[in-house]
Structures are given as C-alpha cells and as structure tokens.
Amino acid sequence: MALKIGIPRALYYHKFYPLWHTFFTELGAEVALSPVTDRNILKRGSDATLDEFCLPIKVFFGHINTILKKADFLFIPRLISTEKEAYYCPQFFGLPDMVRVAFPDSPPILEPTFNVKGKGATIEGVFIELGKSILKGKSESLSAYKKALDAQAGFYSMIAEGTIPPDVFKKLYNNPLTSVKKEKDYGRTGSQTTIALLGHPYNIYDPLVSMNIIKKLMDRNIRLITTEMVCDDIIDAEMKRLRKPVYWASGREIVGAANHFLDSKGVDGIIFIGAFHCGPDSLLKALIEREAQSGDKTALLSLSFDEHSGEAGMITRLEAFLDMLEIKKRRGLTAS
Amino acid sequence: MKVVIPHMGQLDIACRGALRGLGIEVVSPPRSSNVSLKLGARHSPELACLPFKVNLGNFIDALNDGTKMIMTAGGCGPCRFGYYSILQERILQDMGYRFEMVRADEPDRLANLAKTLKDASGAISKFTAYKTVYFIYKRADFLDRIIKWGHFLRPRTSEGNKLSKLCDDAIAMVDKASSLKELRQVKKKVKLLFKDIRIDNAKKPVRLGLVGEFFMVVEPFANMDIERKLGSMGVEVTRGVWLSDWINDRFRFNPFKRNQIKLVNRIARPYLKYPAGGESANTIARTIMFAKKGYDGVIHIRPFSCMPELVAQKILTKVEKDYNIPILTLSVDEHSSEVGFDTRLEAFVDMLVRKRDKRLA
C-alpha cells in the first residue's frame, strides 16, 4: 500500500502545492489533502492554538486536526528562507514543533528545513533528505524533484498569464475549491474594471479567511491581479526605492506590488487584505496606507480579517469601494 | 551633536559615557510614561507591538525637546523589530518633524556599528569604534551587576527604599564615568555602598525566573517595574536576558563567558528545532534551566501579539508539564492596567509560597 502523506490545505499550500504534490506522487506516495476550510475547521484550529495567533495559523491547525488520523506522515515544511533576501514569518520556523505540542498523538512529521541563508544549504539537498526520510534513494528523489520543479514552473507560468492560483489548482488537480465556481476569461481588457488584490496567498485564496472575496469580485465582472502575478523584476525595482527592503518573503511581494500599483495607473483600485494579529502586516499595512495618502495615488481599500469578521460588513465596504471606482471612472479620473 | 537613544533598560546610560569621547551627546528622552506611550500609540499602527509604541513616544518627546538626531538599531528579521525604524521615520516625517535618523541595520556586526557611529559623529577609525563598543560593554556589564545585586538583596532586606535609592545612585554614578579608569573607581565605591544594606539571613525567598521578550524584560516602564514589585513581595528574581550578554555573545569581549546563544539553542532543541527569531529559544531554554535549578516558578512576559514569543508560549505549555514548573505568561500592551497586572502577580506569588511551604513542611 502506498504511503499517505498528509498535506494541510493552508498557509503555503496556496503557493507551493504543485511542487509538493508532484514530488510525493512521483515517489509513489499518495497525498491526503485536507478539505476546504470551513467554520468547523477554524473552530478546531482556534481550540488547538492560543488566542493571539493570527487567523491563517489557526486555520492551519484546524486543517492538521482533520488529517491526523488519515495520513501516515504529516508534511509540515519549516520555511525559513527560500531566497537570499527574505525570511518567512517567525511563526513558520516553529510550526512542526508547535504541532507536536498541540497534537501529541500526531503521526510522524516530515519537516524539511528550507533555509538558503544557512551555510551550504540548497533546496535540492533538502528534497533529497526528504526523499530519504520516506526511504527513497537519491536518484529517485532527484528525478522527482526535477519533475516537481517543472510542475511548479508550469504553475507560475499559468499565473503569469493571468489565471489565479485556485483556478490553476482546479485545472491541475481537479480540486473542488469553492472560491471560483466557473471558468472566467481573464484576457479581457478595455472597459472592464481591474483590481489588484494584494495580501498573503494563504489569506487571499482561502475562501473562509478572505470570505470568498475572489468570487465576489469575479461575479461583478472584475479583472483581478493578485500578488503572485506581479513579476519579480517589478518587486526588486520597488524594493530598491525603499529606505530598506522588506525582509519578509511575501511582505516583499505585497509592498512591492502595492507601491507599483499605487504609482502606475495600470489598475483602477487596490484591495489589501491583512489578517488581524499578523505581525508583518501590522507594519506593512501602515506603510502602504501612508504611501497611498501621499499625493495622487490609486485608490486603496484595506481590509483586515479575524475569525469574528462579519461578511455583511465586508460586502458593504467592498460595494462602497467599487461604486467609488465606478464614479471615478465615469468622471474620467482614471487614466486607463 | 545631540543624539537621542530610545529607552531600553539602561541602554542609554551604557552608551552615554562611551559616546561622549566621540563628541556625541546622548540625550535620554523623558522617562517613558503613560502620557508618552499614549502619544506614541496614537500615531502607531494599532497592532504594532508595544516596544514600537513606547519607542515612538520617546522619539516624539525628544524631538519636542529640540533633539535633531535619532540613533536606533534595526536588524534583518525575522521579527518585526528590524523594520521599526523605517516606519517610525516615516510616521515622524508625516507628523512634520525635521530630523536625521542613524540606524545600525546589522547591530550584530562591528563594521556596521562603526559605520553608524561614523554617521553620527564624523570620521572615526575602526579601532576607535571597537574601543567604544568595548567601553559600552564594560558599562553595560557593571550596570547589569548592580541590578543583579538588587535582585539578590531586595527580598532579603527590610530597607527597600534605601536599596532603591542606592541602585538609582549607583546607576547615576556609572552614567558620569567617561573613561575605563573612572568606571573602575566607580565600581569600587559602589561595591562599598552595597555593603551598607543589612540583610536578614533568616529569610528564605521564593525564587522566580523572568524570561520573555528582550525589551519587555529589561525595560521597567514596559514591564511595570515587575522586578522591584516581586522583590518587595519577598521574591528573588533571576532574569533570563541581559544587555551585557547580548553584546558579549556577538563581540566576545569576555571570551571566558560562555556563548549564551549556542547554549540556549542547544537546550531548547528538543522542543524547538530551529529558533523562531527573537528570544524564543532563550525563553524555552531558560525556563528549562530554571526548572532544573529548582526554581519555584517562571514568569514569561511579552508584548501583545509578539510573533516569536507566541511560538515559545505554545511550546512552554509542554515544558511546564514535563518539568513540573508553574509558568505565568503576561501579555502586555498599552491597554494593560497596572492593577490587574499586580493582582495576577500577587496571586501567582501566593501560590508559589504556599506550594513551597507545603513541600518544606
């Protein structure tokens, strides 16, 4: 019988799933993915953590809880740095350790440490080690890793074309993600309103955390650009303009994209989604908001979510923002 | 050149005498108070952690008093502290203040500290910078020792007020010393003064470890003077973090003292395989060390929503059971009330005393 690797549908699942999925299936393992986030999962997560943790971490613990009994191994990578310039959030450093404390009866945890800032560490080496821990040889792991990289690259190119990640996952793995119901044509431009939806991938793409904001916007026939679609060159150029580059992995992308869209008139509006209690967000949000208020910039709506957020309040703010964009556009105030 | 350094324990005092020789005059902002915190909090992002708000309050106070240069430290993550200064600079500029900010973005590296000092004072050689940092270390080391004596004496003496005054006087004397020679003379004097405090050897104080986020542990305003409070309740406090250790771990001025970073990372490893930034590994390791030394309890203090300390807190729930040591976690922000804080401290100490008396009986 094939090994079952439990992967929670939370945190960096939303960005690295093609890589992980391909790697494990290529090695002959089976991937047990937790279901789509719902209230019950969030409640289980809140029970297993402390109240001051941010919403996505609570969601993550809820997902772990649902796959405890269904997997032979849990896959919880310790993401420290995957590029030289940036760290992940410190809470990611201790995720496997916290899971062990929260769920003493958890199956063994596969916890590869990704730290390219460390001495001599390569991502390739981490995957070979990871293969070793499920009793696979070096060459097997290496070829699986190559295929996984291709899958991840394919995923990135689809995003670059304008497909949002949940749709890509739907296409690739036939995942029943609730955020988007029907296929949409992303290529359309012209009179269509374009909005940049910025925030951590695990906030934006999770239907419960973001209260399905992607579907809400798409139903209103709005073209979306999310953080992952902005190319690295733009981010790097924006970082150079700052007094000091942001040193969090997705914080870099968010601030870079936000500053880019605030200045360029490529989009009609920007929506920033943050999580209550997210450490990096608390500072970066202030930075983006202050930038937005300095001079003639693109309109910005910043929303912050926690487990008590009411959907009605969010819809009201969203509608008000969209109405404002509409009025602005009609008056010809936006250049596009 | 007048330069302001935000309050963090005795950091400003440690720096002042050492930087005097470089022509930098370190001004202490008015002692942090609820007024300055309110002011800082009003202009800070609502969910920024407490040190951010306290620091910003200090800066506003200092700029109002006419200081034109701010000196502060940064860092490159993963904790929020490294990005403080960028946002604080922006906020102060938006408020209309004109000033210059020099920051050490890599306070771990001597070259970077030297560059920061150069930015503030004009040309200085690398050797001078090294000497200056060494002098800061020596001062911080002695200031920490004064505090340690206070920790030992306070629960054992009935002359609490005299001791408080003595500690303050001793710190003021260190403040005035502007060379290593003067510092040595001050040390001799202070040691004699501390012999004056009468202690009651019959008293057997409860022993408590104090761990947590660096700023919260060393800054008496932020932790509501927890050390003196516990001391006067008859508790002997031992700190888990020291400014002098922080400097020595990075620059090894005293090579005979163990590198605390390596030590705590090793002890914490069974629970936390990779330190999650900040003082997370230190918090876990010190708690284990206190438990092994037979301490009666541990107080874990951190700012509200502190990322590394939350990881530590989650893991401490297991350490607490494994080592059977009571832990009280205090999460502090600008809304924390001192009365509620005191009540929890008193209840915790009462419990520890009763537990110990039961064990001894």
Interface residues (C-beta under 8 A of the other chain):
Chain A: T49 L50 E52 F53 R78 I80 A86 Y87 Y88 C89 P90 Q91 F93 G94 P96 D97 M98 V101 A102 E111 T113 N115 L242 R243 K244 V246 Y247 W248 F276 H277 G279 P280 D281 S282 L283 K285 A286 L287 R290
Chain B: S44 P45 E46 L47 A48 C49 F52 G74 C76 G77 P78 C79 R80 G82 Y83 Y84 I86 L87 E89 R90 I91 D94 D105 Y271 L272 K273 Y274 P275 A276 G277 G278 S280 F304 S305 C306 M307 P308 L310 V311 Q313 K314 I315 T317 K318 S331
